[in-house]
Amino acid sequence: MAAGFAKALGADAVVDLSGPGQWHEAPTAAQAAPTLTMPVLAAMSAQDSGDRAPVEAMVQAAPSQHKAFVWLEAGHGWELLTEHADARDTLTPLGERVTRWIRGDVS
């Protein structure tokens, strides 16, 4: 879970894709939430095996001024960001949003 290590690594922003609320040795979503003062974007889909509730609650509880939880019907990880059309990848609306976040536009 990317959000679990964001503060310790000095991240400027967090994008967590398909992350479960707890991952191996990472802090849980509940433990990470109070440390997330940077922009936070988390996305999951109905196809992900993790429980949506802890990740959505983490985003809501984060003190960040810029935060969003996105729920999609299909996709996992990278598949949430791209579509395969005509043998090339194109960005989904979420992929375009993540690209903007990487560039510092967290709107």
N, C-alpha and C positions, 0 to 999 in steps of 0.2 A: 504494500500500500504506500504509494508515493507521499501521501499527506502525513503519514506517520514520521517521516524523516525530514520533512521540509524545513522546519525551524532549525534543527541541528545542522543541516547542510547550508543554511543561509540562503535558501531559495527566495527569489524575487516574486515568484508566483507558483501556484500548484495546479496541475491538470492531472486528475486521477481518473483513468479509464478502466471501467469494469472491475474496479477494486473491491474486494470484499471488506467488510468492516474490521476484519483482523487477518493478518498475513504473517505466518511464521513468527519471526523474532521482532517484527515491527510493532510500534505502539498501536493500540487499537484506535478505531475512529473516535471513540469517546475520549481517549487520552490525548489524541492529537488536536481535537477541536479547539481547546482554549489557546493553543500555541499558534493558530493560523491567523496571523494578523495581515499576511500578504494576500493578494487576490487568490481565490480558490474556485476552481471549476471541477466538478465531479460529474461523470456521466456513466450510466449503466443501462442495460437493456433487459428485457424479459428473458433473453437467452443466457444471461450471466447466472452462474451458479450461486453467487453470494446473495445475501439478504440485503435488499434495498434500504430498509429502515435505518440501520446504523450509519450508513454513508450519507443518506439524506439528512439525518439528525446532526451529523458532524458538520455539514455545510451550514445548516441553520444555526448551530451553536457557535460557529467560528466568529470571532470578533472582527473579522475583515469587513471593510466597507464594500468590497467588490466580491461577491460570491454568487454561485449558481449551481443548482443541481438539475441535470438534464436526464429525463427518462425516455428511452426509445424502445420501440417494439422489437427490434432485431439488431444483431451485431454483437461482437465481442472485441474489446481492445481496439486494435488498428481498424477493424471492420466498421467501427462507429464513425471513423473519419473519412473513409473512402468508399466509392462505388466503382464497380468494374463495368465500364461501358466501352464497346468497340476495342477491346484488348488493351485499354489504358485506364489507369486510375484517375478518377476525378474526385474532388473533395465534396463531401456531404456538407450541409449547412453547419453541422457541428465541427467538421474539419476546418471549414472557413473560420469559425469562431475561435477554435484552438490556435489557428495561425495568427489571428489578430492578437490573442492573449500572449503568444510568444513574442510578438513585436511590441508589446506593452499597451495595446489598446484593449482594455478590459471591460469595454462597454457591452 
